[in-house]
């Protein structure tokens, strides 16, 4: 058995040697040092396995060169950053072990809009007051929202990520479930280096390729990053000015409307029709006010014609928010209601406003993915849902929930709650 195993691994080693030789001609790898002892080979199986994986990865980087060349990347730069590159095991592990996101929105908010982050945000507002006011004046984007995104993404520059962006993205491009994303972002990252905005060794970030103070991925960087300081470089890694101005530019180009709020926490009138909530049910602020929807802290809205819609992050029993186009612009940064609400609320707290007034339904926790799949299957069995049973809750699932809730005489808020699932189980 040992002889057969050794023969197999010798075959792999021979194949690796031939593969490595083929890479020498394009300059991606250097010729290895080969040593022998008494003319006998001493094979370390784990070392050979690693060599095999690395050689296959080097072949990938060699094959990727024409795509980089087509994007304007020089051979000299490509060889410099890809030469002797190996896949990052940490990236492979993190990509393969992504835990299901199942944090209740109230816990998400409590963690991300903490007292420490609020206080630090207010300190950053004072420290960078001239900068953020100038950015707000030029772009029209609320300076408090800019600071809130900075705080949400890296705790105001406290943890920007230290992994090599090129190595991380090359790893994702080579293996795992996000190859298409990895290859797109790797090409964009190479273009950034080609333009000279940052040196390869300084291009660092998260395992997924998010970079700098406000965690731009390379394609976002190429589309929205700006050189606020005028030094010829869009340095979102080391320049707070470039990073925050780039974030403002992103929001502006995502539809941010000047001198308008992101929204308000509101009090809904008694007997409110919850089927009127959601992004598809937009009305002017004046129309909502006429229906009895009021700012929960009192006062007037001040923007009567602004189109807006009602968001219920935890269903009819939780806080309600009337949001505008500017909330949608925040969603463009990260398409998660919990994220956008955290940014919006953090911006208000930095400004000096108080906490959310409404009470969260903590006795009705969110569903796991398997429970959401069960919910979809039960709704489908009753003829309300015709989509894929995937556990992902989108417009079709919410519409199906509303349909069932209306039939059952429940508040039609479209929220996939534990109590709703339990009711469906009882009445299957």
C-alpha positions as CSV (number, residue, x, y, z in Angstrom):
1,X,0.0,0.0,0.0
2,X,2.8,2.4,0.9
3,X,4.5,1.7,-2.4
4,X,1.3,2.5,-4.3
5,X,0.7,5.7,-2.3
6,X,4.3,6.8,-3.0
7,X,3.9,6.1,-6.7
8,X,0.7,8.3,-6.8
9,X,2.4,11.2,-5.0
10,X,5.5,10.9,-7.2
11,X,3.1,11.2,-10.2
12,X,1.6,14.4,-8.7
13,X,5.0,15.8,-8.0
14,X,6.1,15.1,-11.5
15,X,2.9,16.9,-12.8
16,X,3.6,19.8,-10.5
17,X,7.1,20.1,-11.8
18,X,5.9,20.2,-15.4
19,X,3.2,22.8,-14.5
20,X,5.7,25.0,-12.7
21,X,8.1,24.8,-15.7
22,X,5.3,26.0,-18.0
23,X,4.8,29.1,-15.8
24,X,8.4,30.1,-15.9
25,X,8.1,31.4,-19.5
26,X,5.5,34.1,-18.5
27,X,7.3,35.2,-15.4
28,X,4.7,34.3,-12.9
29,X,7.0,32.0,-10.9
30,X,10.7,31.7,-10.2
31,X,12.6,28.5,-10.8
32,X,12.6,26.5,-7.5
33,X,15.7,25.4,-5.7
34,X,16.0,21.6,-6.0
35,X,18.0,19.6,-3.4
36,X,18.8,15.9,-3.2
37,X,20.3,13.8,-0.5
38,X,22.5,10.8,-1.6
39,X,20.6,10.8,-4.8
40,X,17.3,9.8,-3.1
41,X,14.1,11.8,-3.0
42,X,12.4,12.2,0.4
43,X,8.7,12.9,-0.2
44,X,6.7,14.9,2.4
45,X,3.1,14.2,1.4
46,X,1.6,17.3,3.0
47,X,4.3,19.4,1.3
48,X,3.6,17.9,-2.1
49,X,-0.1,18.5,-1.6
50,X,0.6,22.1,-0.8
51,X,2.9,22.4,-3.8
52,X,0.2,20.9,-6.0
53,X,-2.4,23.4,-4.8
54,X,0.0,26.3,-5.2
55,X,1.0,25.2,-8.7
56,X,-2.6,25.0,-9.8
57,X,-3.2,28.5,-8.3
58,X,-0.1,29.8,-10.2
59,X,-1.6,28.3,-13.4
60,X,-4.8,30.2,-12.7
61,X,-2.9,33.5,-12.3
62,X,-1.1,32.8,-15.6
63,X,-4.3,32.1,-17.4
64,X,-5.8,35.3,-15.9
65,X,-3.2,37.5,-17.4
66,X,-5.0,38.1,-20.8
67,X,-8.1,39.4,-18.9
68,X,-5.9,41.8,-17.0
69,X,-4.1,42.9,-20.1
70,X,-7.5,43.7,-21.7
71,X,-8.3,46.0,-18.8
72,X,-5.1,48.0,-19.4
73,X,-2.9,46.3,-16.8
74,X,0.8,46.3,-17.8
75,X,2.8,43.0,-17.9
76,X,5.3,44.6,-15.5
77,X,2.7,45.4,-12.8
78,X,1.0,42.0,-13.2
79,X,4.2,40.1,-12.8
80,X,5.1,42.2,-9.8
81,X,1.9,41.6,-7.9
82,X,1.1,38.0,-9.0
83,X,4.6,36.5,-8.9
84,X,4.9,33.8,-6.4
85,X,1.4,34.5,-5.1
86,X,-0.3,31.7,-3.1
87,X,-3.9,31.3,-2.1
88,X,-4.8,32.7,1.4
89,X,-6.1,29.8,3.6
90,X,-7.8,32.3,5.9
91,X,-9.8,33.7,3.0
92,X,-10.8,30.2,1.9
93,X,-11.9,29.3,5.4
94,X,-13.9,32.5,5.9
95,X,-15.6,32.3,2.5
96,X,-16.6,28.7,3.2
97,X,-17.9,29.2,6.7
98,X,-20.1,32.2,6.4
99,X,-22.6,32.0,9.2
100,X,-26.2,32.6,8.6
101,X,-27.1,36.2,9.4
102,X,-29.9,35.9,11.9
103,X,-29.4,38.7,14.4
104,X,-32.7,40.4,15.4
105,X,-32.8,44.0,14.2
106,X,-32.9,45.3,17.8
107,X,-29.7,43.5,18.7
108,X,-28.0,44.6,15.5
109,X,-28.9,48.2,16.3
110,X,-27.8,48.0,19.9
111,X,-24.4,46.7,18.9
112,X,-23.7,49.1,16.1
113,X,-25.3,52.2,17.5
114,X,-23.6,51.8,20.9
115,X,-22.9,54.6,23.3
116,X,-19.2,54.3,22.6
117,X,-19.7,54.7,18.8
118,X,-22.1,57.6,19.3
119,X,-19.6,59.5,21.5
120,X,-16.7,58.8,19.2
121,X,-18.8,60.0,16.3
122,X,-19.5,63.2,18.1
123,X,-15.8,63.6,18.8
124,X,-15.0,62.9,15.1
125,X,-17.6,65.6,14.1
126,X,-15.7,68.1,16.2
127,X,-12.2,67.0,15.0
128,X,-13.2,67.0,11.3
129,X,-15.9,69.7,11.4
130,X,-14.3,71.9,8.7
131,X,-13.8,68.9,6.4
132,X,-17.2,67.4,6.7
133,X,-19.0,70.7,6.4
134,X,-17.0,71.4,3.2
135,X,-17.9,68.0,1.8
136,X,-21.6,68.5,2.8
137,X,-21.6,71.9,1.1
138,X,-20.1,70.5,-2.1
139,X,-22.1,67.3,-2.4
140,X,-25.3,68.1,-0.4
141,X,-24.9,64.9,1.6
142,X,-25.6,65.2,5.4
143,X,-22.3,65.2,7.2
144,X,-23.7,63.2,10.1
145,X,-24.6,60.4,7.7
146,X,-21.1,60.5,6.2
147,X,-19.7,60.1,9.7
148,X,-22.2,57.3,10.6
149,X,-21.1,55.2,7.6
150,X,-17.5,55.7,8.6
151,X,-18.4,54.6,12.1
152,X,-20.4,51.6,10.9
153,X,-17.8,50.4,8.5
154,X,-14.5,50.7,10.4
155,X,-15.4,52.4,13.7
156,X,-13.9,55.6,12.4
157,X,-10.8,53.9,10.9
158,X,-10.2,51.6,13.9
159,X,-10.2,48.4,11.9
160,X,-9.7,48.8,8.1
161,X,-8.4,45.3,7.5
162,X,-4.8,44.2,7.1
163,X,-5.0,41.4,4.5
164,X,-3.5,41.9,1.0
165,X,-6.4,42.8,-1.3
166,X,-4.8,41.3,-4.3
167,X,-4.1,38.0,-2.6
168,X,-7.6,37.9,-1.1
169,X,-9.3,38.6,-4.3
170,X,-7.1,36.2,-6.3
171,X,-8.0,33.5,-3.8
172,X,-11.8,34.3,-4.2
173,X,-11.3,34.4,-8.0
174,X,-9.6,31.0,-8.0
175,X,-11.8,28.9,-5.6
176,X,-15.0,28.9,-3.6
177,X,-18.5,30.2,-4.1
178,X,-17.7,33.7,-5.2
179,X,-15.5,33.2,-8.2
180,X,-17.3,35.6,-10.4
181,X,-17.2,38.4,-7.8
182,X,-13.5,37.7,-7.0
183,X,-12.5,37.9,-10.7
184,X,-14.5,41.1,-11.3
185,X,-13.0,42.7,-8.2
186,X,-9.5,41.4,-8.9
187,X,-9.5,43.1,-12.3
188,X,-10.7,46.3,-10.7
189,X,-8.0,46.2,-8.0
190,X,-5.3,45.7,-10.6
191,X,-6.6,48.8,-12.5
192,X,-6.4,50.8,-9.2
193,X,-2.7,49.8,-8.9
194,X,-2.1,50.6,-12.6
195,X,-3.3,54.1,-12.0
196,X,-0.9,54.5,-9.1
197,X,-3.4,55.5,-6.4
198,X,-1.8,53.1,-3.9
199,X,1.3,50.8,-3.8
200,X,0.6,47.1,-3.9
201,X,1.9,46.4,-0.4
202,X,-0.4,49.2,1.0
203,X,-3.5,47.9,-0.7
204,X,-5.0,46.1,2.2
205,X,-8.5,45.4,3.5
206,X,-11.0,42.7,4.6
207,X,-10.9,39.1,3.4
208,X,-13.7,39.9,0.9
209,X,-11.7,42.8,-0.7
210,X,-13.4,45.8,1.1
211,X,-10.8,48.6,1.5
212,X,-10.1,51.7,3.4
213,X,-11.9,53.9,6.0
214,X,-15.3,53.3,4.5
215,X,-14.7,49.8,3.0
216,X,-15.1,50.3,-0.8
217,X,-14.7,47.2,-2.9
218,X,-12.5,47.9,-6.0
219,X,-15.4,48.3,-8.5
220,X,-17.0,50.9,-6.2
221,X,-13.7,52.6,-5.7
222,X,-13.2,52.9,-9.5
223,X,-16.7,54.3,-9.9
224,X,-16.9,56.7,-7.0
225,X,-13.6,57.4,-5.2
226,X,-12.4,61.0,-5.4
227,X,-9.2,62.9,-4.6
228,X,-10.4,65.5,-2.2
229,X,-6.9,66.6,-1.1
230,X,-5.7,67.3,-4.6
231,X,-2.5,65.3,-4.3
232,X,-3.2,63.2,-7.4
233,X,-4.2,60.1,-5.5
234,X,-7.6,58.8,-4.3
235,X,-6.3,57.5,-1.0
236,X,-9.2,56.0,1.0
237,X,-6.7,53.9,3.1
238,X,-4.8,56.8,4.7
239,X,-6.7,60.0,4.0
240,X,-9.9,60.6,6.0
241,X,-10.6,63.5,3.6
242,X,-10.5,61.3,0.5
243,X,-12.4,58.5,2.2
244,X,-15.3,60.6,3.5
245,X,-15.5,62.6,0.3
246,X,-15.7,59.4,-1.7
247,X,-18.5,58.1,0.5
248,X,-20.4,61.3,0.0
249,X,-19.9,61.1,-3.7
250,X,-21.2,57.5,-3.7
251,X,-24.4,58.6,-1.8
252,X,-24.9,61.6,-4.1
253,X,-24.7,59.5,-7.2
254,X,-27.0,56.9,-5.6
255,X,-29.7,59.5,-5.5
256,X,-29.2,61.5,-2.3
257,X,-31.3,64.7,-2.3
258,X,-29.8,67.8,-0.9
259,X,-31.2,69.4,2.4
260,X,-33.7,66.5,3.0
261,X,-33.8,64.1,5.9
262,X,-33.4,60.3,5.6
263,X,-36.7,59.9,7.4
264,X,-38.4,59.9,10.8
265,X,-39.6,57.5,13.5
266,X,-43.4,57.9,13.3
267,X,-46.5,57.0,15.2
268,X,-49.1,55.3,13.2
269,X,-52.8,56.1,13.7
270,X,-55.2,53.7,15.3
271,X,-56.7,51.3,12.7
272,X,-53.8,51.9,10.3
273,X,-53.8,49.6,7.2
274,X,-50.5,47.8,7.4
275,X,-50.8,46.6,3.8
276,X,-49.9,50.2,2.8
277,X,-46.3,49.8,4.1
278,X,-43.2,49.0,2.0
279,X,-41.2,50.6,-0.7
280,X,-43.8,49.9,-3.4
281,X,-46.4,51.9,-1.5
282,X,-44.9,55.4,-1.8
283,X,-46.8,58.6,-1.1
284,X,-45.9,62.2,-0.4
285,X,-45.1,63.1,3.1
286,X,-48.2,65.4,3.0
287,X,-50.4,62.4,2.1
288,X,-49.0,60.3,5.0
289,X,-49.6,63.3,7.4
290,X,-53.2,63.5,6.1
291,X,-53.6,59.8,7.0
292,X,-52.6,60.6,10.5
293,X,-48.9,59.4,10.4
294,X,-47.0,61.8,12.7
295,X,-43.4,62.2,13.8
296,X,-43.2,60.3,17.1
297,X,-41.3,63.2,18.8
298,X,-43.9,65.7,17.6
299,X,-43.4,68.7,15.3
300,X,-43.8,68.9,11.5
301,X,-42.1,67.1,8.7
302,X,-41.1,70.2,6.7
303,X,-40.9,68.5,3.3
304,X,-44.5,68.0,2.2
305,X,-43.9,66.9,-1.4
306,X,-41.1,64.4,-0.6
307,X,-42.0,60.9,-1.7
308,X,-41.7,58.4,1.1
309,X,-42.8,55.0,2.4
310,X,-43.2,53.2,5.7
311,X,-40.6,50.7,7.0
312,X,-41.5,48.2,9.7
313,X,-38.2,46.5,10.6
314,X,-39.9,44.2,13.1
315,X,-43.5,44.2,11.8
316,X,-46.6,45.8,13.1
317,X,-45.6,45.4,16.8
318,X,-42.3,47.2,16.5
319,X,-41.2,50.8,15.8
320,X,-42.3,52.4,12.5
321,X,-40.3,54.7,10.2
322,X,-41.3,57.0,7.4
323,X,-38.3,57.1,5.0
324,X,-37.3,59.1,2.0
325,X,-35.2,58.8,-1.1
326,X,-32.1,59.4,1.1
327,X,-32.8,56.2,3.0
328,X,-32.8,54.5,-0.4
329,X,-29.4,56.0,-1.1
330,X,-28.0,54.5,2.1
331,X,-29.5,51.1,1.0
332,X,-27.4,51.5,-2.2
333,X,-24.3,51.4,0.1
334,X,-25.5,48.2,1.8
335,X,-28.9,46.7,0.8
336,X,-30.0,45.8,4.3
337,X,-32.8,47.5,6.2
338,X,-31.0,46.8,9.4
339,X,-27.8,48.4,8.1
340,X,-29.5,51.4,6.6
341,X,-31.5,52.0,9.7
342,X,-28.4,51.7,11.9
343,X,-26.6,54.3,9.7
344,X,-29.6,56.6,9.8
345,X,-30.1,56.3,13.6
346,X,-26.4,56.7,14.3
347,X,-26.4,59.8,12.2
348,X,-29.3,61.2,14.3
349,X,-27.5,60.3,17.6
350,X,-24.3,62.0,16.4
351,X,-26.4,65.0,15.7
352,X,-27.8,65.0,19.2
353,X,-31.1,63.3,18.9
354,X,-32.4,60.7,21.3
355,X,-32.9,56.9,21.0
356,X,-35.6,55.1,19.2
357,X,-38.9,55.5,21.1
358,X,-40.9,52.5,19.9
359,X,-40.5,49.2,21.7
360,X,-39.2,46.1,19.9
361,X,-41.1,42.8,20.0
362,X,-38.4,40.9,21.7
363,X,-40.8,38.1,22.6
364,X,-41.2,37.2,18.9
365,X,-37.6,36.5,17.6
366,X,-36.6,36.3,14.0
367,X,-36.7,33.1,12.0
368,X,-33.7,31.0,11.0
369,X,-33.2,30.3,7.3
370,X,-34.7,26.8,7.7
371,X,-37.7,28.3,9.5
372,X,-38.1,30.8,6.7
373,X,-38.1,27.9,4.2
374,X,-40.7,26.2,6.2
375,X,-42.8,29.3,6.3
376,X,-42.5,29.6,2.5
377,X,-43.5,26.0,2.0
378,X,-46.5,26.4,4.3
379,X,-47.6,29.5,2.5
380,X,-47.2,27.7,-0.8
381,X,-49.3,24.8,0.4
382,X,-52.1,27.3,1.1
383,X,-51.8,28.9,-2.3
384,X,-50.4,32.2,-1.2
385,X,-46.7,31.7,-2.4
386,X,-45.5,30.7,-5.8
387,X,-41.8,31.4,-5.6
388,X,-38.7,29.4,-4.8
389,X,-38.5,27.9,-1.3
390,X,-35.1,29.3,-0.5
391,X,-35.4,30.9,2.9
392,X,-34.7,34.3,1.4
393,X,-37.5,36.8,2.2
394,X,-38.2,39.2,-0.7
395,X,-41.2,40.9,-2.2
396,X,-42.9,37.7,-3.2
397,X,-42.6,36.2,0.3
398,X,-43.8,39.4,1.9
399,X,-46.8,39.6,-0.5
400,X,-47.7,36.0,0.3
401,X,-47.5,36.8,4.0
402,X,-49.8,39.8,3.5
403,X,-52.2,37.7,1.5
404,X,-52.4,35.1,4.3
405,X,-52.6,37.7,7.0
406,X,-55.5,39.4,5.3
407,X,-57.3,36.1,4.9
408,X,-56.7,35.3,8.6
409,X,-57.7,38.7,9.9
410,X,-54.2,39.6,11.1
411,X,-52.5,43.0,10.7
412,X,-51.1,42.7,7.1
413,X,-47.5,43.8,7.8
414,X,-45.8,41.2,5.7
415,X,-43.4,40.3,8.6
416,X,-42.1,36.7,8.8
417,X,-42.4,36.3,12.6
418,X,-42.1,33.2,14.8
419,X,-45.7,33.6,15.9
420,X,-46.9,33.6,12.3
421,X,-45.0,30.4,11.6
422,X,-46.5,28.7,14.6
423,X,-50.0,29.8,13.5
424,X,-49.3,28.3,10.0
425,X,-48.1,25.0,11.6
426,X,-51.3,24.7,13.7
427,X,-53.5,25.4,10.7
428,X,-51.7,23.3,8.1
